[in-house]
Amino acid sequence: MAVEGGMKCVKFLLFFFNFIFWLCGLALIVVGILVQVSLTKTFMINDVSTSGAPIVVIIVGAVIFFIAFFGCCGAWQENYCMVTTFAILLSLICIVEIAAAITGYVYRKKVMPDSCCRNVTANCGVGAMMDAAKVYTEGCRGIVEELLQKNILWVIVAALVIAFLQIMGIVFACCLMRGIRSGYEVM
């Protein structure tokens, strides 16, 4: 039995937004692959320091693609299990984002990346951040911090919009789950 009334609107909103996110995930995967190929002239990972950013983009794209698939297909098919999986995965993503934000804030003063080293080896940046013979003393951290401080309003707005969309996705998924469940109970 198909959902009726307001639940039909929730179903189509959930489908529409997840379809857009699914396309965004697919685009991130393609961009990550193109960047990997343009940097290394091959898809194979030979140097992790060079391939780090493309790998992260591909992984994030795959996660978005996977989660949006459950939301999109679950909403379209009115499949309770898929919509539930989508809601659980989206909730887990929200929890991980909150944990990452807290961790980033707590450890914001303890960045000593090995990528700053003149000769990159494991833990080469630990305790050596002021030794110009061992590390590059002018890195991108200051530039990134300055960029974020200049655009803090946009960073906050982007974070709030993403959080709002995720929470609305969870709410719509739960509403649709309830609508699907009540449709099954009526049968």
C-alpha positions as CSV (number, residue, x, y, z in Angstrom):
1,M,0.0,0.0,0.0
2,A,1.4,3.4,-1.0
3,V,1.7,6.3,1.5
4,E,-1.0,8.9,1.3
5,G,-1.3,12.7,1.8
6,G,1.5,14.5,3.5
7,M,3.6,11.4,3.5
8,K,3.7,11.4,-0.3
9,C,5.2,14.9,-0.1
10,V,7.8,13.7,2.5
11,K,8.5,10.7,0.2
12,F,9.2,12.9,-2.8
13,L,11.3,15.5,-0.8
14,L,13.4,12.7,0.6
15,F,13.8,11.1,-2.9
16,F,14.6,14.5,-4.5
17,F,17.2,15.6,-2.0
18,N,18.8,12.1,-1.8
19,F,19.0,12.0,-5.6
20,I,20.9,15.3,-5.6
21,F,23.2,14.0,-2.9
22,W,23.6,10.7,-4.9
23,L,24.7,12.8,-7.9
24,C,27.1,14.8,-5.7
25,G,28.6,11.6,-4.3
26,L,29.1,10.3,-7.9
27,A,30.7,13.7,-8.9
28,L,33.1,13.5,-6.0
29,I,34.2,10.0,-6.9
30,V,34.8,11.2,-10.5
31,V,36.6,14.3,-9.4
32,G,38.8,12.3,-7.0
33,I,39.7,9.8,-9.8
34,L,40.5,12.6,-12.2
35,V,42.7,14.4,-9.7
36,Q,44.5,11.1,-8.9
37,V,45.1,10.5,-12.6
38,S,46.2,14.0,-13.3
39,L,48.6,14.1,-10.3
40,T,50.2,10.7,-10.8
41,K,49.4,9.9,-14.4
42,T,47.9,6.6,-13.2
43,F,45.0,5.4,-11.0
44,M,47.4,3.3,-9.0
45,I,48.5,4.7,-5.6
46,N,52.3,4.9,-5.7
47,D,52.9,7.8,-3.2
48,V,50.4,8.2,-0.3
49,S,51.5,11.8,0.3
50,T,50.6,12.7,-3.3
51,S,47.4,10.6,-3.4
52,G,46.1,11.6,0.0
53,A,43.6,14.3,-1.1
54,P,42.2,12.3,-4.0
55,I,41.7,9.3,-1.8
56,V,39.8,11.3,0.8
57,V,37.6,12.8,-1.9
58,I,36.9,9.4,-3.4
59,I,36.1,7.9,0.0
60,V,33.8,10.8,1.0
61,G,32.1,10.6,-2.4
62,A,31.6,6.8,-2.0
63,V,30.1,7.3,1.5
64,I,27.7,10.0,0.3
65,F,26.8,7.8,-2.8
66,F,26.1,4.8,-0.6
67,I,24.0,6.6,2.0
68,A,22.1,8.6,-0.6
69,F,21.4,5.4,-2.4
70,F,19.5,4.0,0.6
71,G,17.6,7.2,1.1
72,C,16.7,7.6,-2.6
73,C,15.7,4.0,-3.3
74,G,14.1,3.5,0.1
75,A,11.9,6.6,-0.4
76,W,11.0,5.7,-4.0
77,Q,10.2,2.0,-3.2
78,E,8.7,2.9,0.2
79,N,11.0,0.2,1.6
80,Y,11.0,0.4,5.4
81,C,14.3,-1.4,5.8
82,M,16.2,0.9,3.4
83,V,14.7,4.1,4.9
84,T,15.6,2.8,8.3
85,T,19.2,2.1,7.2
86,F,19.4,5.6,5.7
87,A,18.2,7.2,8.9
88,I,20.7,5.2,11.0
89,L,23.6,5.9,8.7
90,L,22.8,9.6,8.6
91,S,22.5,9.7,12.4
92,L,25.9,8.0,12.6
93,I,27.4,10.6,10.2
94,C,26.0,13.4,12.4
95,I,27.6,11.8,15.5
96,V,31.0,11.4,13.7
97,E,30.8,15.0,12.5
98,I,30.2,16.2,16.1
99,A,33.0,14.0,17.4
100,A,35.4,15.3,14.7
101,A,34.5,18.9,15.5
102,I,35.1,18.3,19.2
103,T,38.4,16.5,18.5
104,G,39.6,19.2,16.1
105,Y,38.8,21.8,18.7
106,V,40.6,20.0,21.5
107,Y,43.7,19.2,19.5
108,R,43.8,22.4,17.5
109,K,47.2,23.5,19.0
110,K,48.9,20.1,18.6
111,V,49.3,19.9,14.8
112,M,52.8,18.6,13.8
113,P,52.2,17.0,10.5
114,D,54.8,14.8,8.9
115,S,54.0,16.5,5.6
116,C,56.0,19.5,6.8
117,C,59.2,17.5,7.0
118,R,62.0,18.0,4.5
119,N,62.5,14.2,4.5
120,V,59.1,12.6,5.1
121,T,59.3,9.6,7.5
122,A,57.0,8.3,10.2
123,N,56.7,10.8,13.1
124,C,59.4,13.1,11.6
125,G,57.3,16.2,12.5
126,V,57.0,15.4,16.2
127,G,58.8,17.9,18.3
128,A,60.6,19.4,15.3
129,M,58.2,22.1,14.2
130,M,60.6,25.0,14.9
131,D,63.8,23.3,13.5
132,A,64.2,24.8,10.0
133,A,66.8,22.1,9.1
134,K,64.2,19.3,9.6
135,V,60.9,20.9,8.6
136,Y,59.5,23.6,6.3
137,T,58.7,26.3,8.9
138,E,56.2,28.1,6.6
139,G,53.4,25.8,5.8
140,C,49.8,26.0,4.8
141,R,48.4,25.9,8.4
142,G,48.6,29.7,8.9
143,I,47.2,30.4,5.4
144,V,44.3,28.0,6.1
145,E,43.7,29.5,9.5
146,E,43.7,33.1,8.1
147,L,41.3,32.0,5.3
148,L,38.9,30.4,7.8
149,Q,39.1,33.5,10.1
150,K,38.3,35.8,7.2
151,N,35.4,33.6,6.1
152,I,34.2,32.4,9.5
153,L,30.7,33.6,8.8
154,W,30.5,31.5,5.6
155,V,32.0,28.5,7.4
156,I,29.4,28.8,10.2
157,V,26.6,29.2,7.6
158,A,27.8,26.2,5.6
159,A,28.0,24.1,8.8
160,L,24.5,25.1,9.9
161,V,23.0,24.4,6.5
162,I,24.6,21.0,6.3
163,A,23.5,20.2,9.9
164,F,19.9,21.4,9.1
165,L,19.8,19.3,5.9
166,Q,21.0,16.2,7.8
167,I,18.5,16.7,10.6
168,M,15.7,17.3,8.2
169,G,16.8,14.1,6.3
170,I,16.6,12.1,9.6
171,V,13.2,13.7,10.5
172,F,11.8,13.0,7.0
173,A,13.1,9.4,7.1
174,C,11.5,8.8,10.5
175,C,8.2,10.3,9.3
176,L,8.3,8.1,6.1
177,M,9.2,5.1,8.2
178,R,6.2,5.7,10.4
179,G,4.0,6.2,7.3
180,I,5.2,3.0,5.7
181,R,4.8,1.1,9.0
182,S,1.2,2.4,9.4
183,G,0.4,1.4,5.8
184,Y,1.6,-2.2,6.6
185,E,-0.4,-2.3,9.8
186,V,-3.6,-1.3,7.9
187,M,-3.2,-4.1,5.4
